[in-house]
Amino acid sequence: MEAGSKRWRAELKRWDMSSATYTVDSYRPEDPLCFEAWITAHIGPVDNEGEEIFQFRVTTPEFLAVGLSDGAPQWMRHTLLVARYDPVAIRRALVEYLTRIDGQNWDELATKVGRIAFWEFEDYLPFVEAQP
């Protein structure tokens, strides 16, 4: 890294569930050992008010086993595997990941966050007007 160049860091600004009924902290799955839930994390650069949306699935091995009961293969991406529903542990895992990564700019950093959560701009291509 060149002298004086700044490495970008990411932080969790806020998070919620894809539900108007529950928050991450108030959600109580019927069975905390067998569930699946989607969390929306608003993440942005440290010392900056900007944020972008990243989503990830939180699930348990038991829930996955139920899904595999028919023997069909299952893809997994943007998934945090947990033993039970515990919002404190889930937040800790996300924050710990964010503290371990950095980038030369926001795009590089957001791409690294996108390794664990679906980034709203993943695969985005700017519009290019066709030439006559």
N, C-alpha and C positions, 0 to 999 in steps of 0.2 A: 504494500500500500504506500502511495506517495505521501510525503510529509504534508500535513494539512488537509488531506482528503478525508472526508467524513464517511464512515460506514453507517448505513441505515439500519435501524433496529425496529422491530414491530412490537405492538402491545395490544392486548385485548381492551377495547373501549367499552363494549357492552355485549351482552348475549341474550338470546331468547329462544323460544321454541317456535316451531312452525304451527302454532296453535294460539288462538285468541283466548283460550280457556286457561292455559297454564303458563307459568314462567319456569325457567330451569329449576329454580329453587322450590317452587310449590308443586311441581309435578311429582306424583306418586304412582308409579306403575302398579297395576294390579298384582303382578308378581315381580319384585325387584331383582329376582334371579333369572327371569325369563322375559325379556322385553326388547323392544327396539324403539328408538326415538331419534328425531332429527333436531339438531341444534344449529341455530344461525349465530355465527360469531361476527361481530363488527370489529374488524382489526385494521389498524392504521399505524403510520409511523410514530415512533416516540417523539414527543415534543411537537406534535402537529395535530390539528383538530380533524384532519381528514380521516376517513375510514371507508373500507370496502367490505362487501359481504362475502363470507366464507361459510359453507355449510358442511356438516359432517354427521354421520350416523353413529349413534352410540348403541351398542348391543352386547348381549351376553352369549357365551358359548351355548348355553341351553337353548336360547332362541334360535341360534343358527342350526343346532341339531334338529329342532322341530322342522325347520325349513328344508333340511336334508333328508327327512324321513322318507321321501319318495325316491331317494338315491340320485336325483339330478344334480349335476355340478352347479355351483353358485359363484358368481364373480363377486369380489369385494374390493371396493375402492372408497376412499374417504370415510373410513370406518375406524372408530376407537372401540376396541374390545375390552369389556370390563367384567369383573366377577359379579357385580351387583350395581344397582343404581345408587350413586353417591355423587351429588353435584359438586361437593368440595373436591373430591378426588379427580373428577372430570376436569374441573377448572384448573387444578394444579397441573395435570398432565398437559393441558393446552398451553398454559403460561410457561411451563418448563421448556416445552418445545420452542416457543417464541423467543425465549431468552438465549437459546443455543444457536439461533440463526441470525445472519446479517446479510447485507447486500450493498452493492455500489450505488444502487438507486432503488426506487420503490418497485419498479417492474421486476427486478431481479429478486427482491425480497418477497414480493407477493407470489412469485412463481414458487419459491421455497415453501411458503405457507400452503400453496396449492397442492403440495405433495401429500398433505394430510387432510385437506378440506377443499371442497369444490369452490373455486374462486368465481365470482360473478363474471369476470372477464376472461375466464379460461377459454382458449381457442378463439378469442375475439380478433377479427381482422377489420381494419378500418375500411370504410367505403372508398372505393376508387372508381371514379366516373370513367365510363368507357370512352376511349378515344374514337373520334369520327373516322 
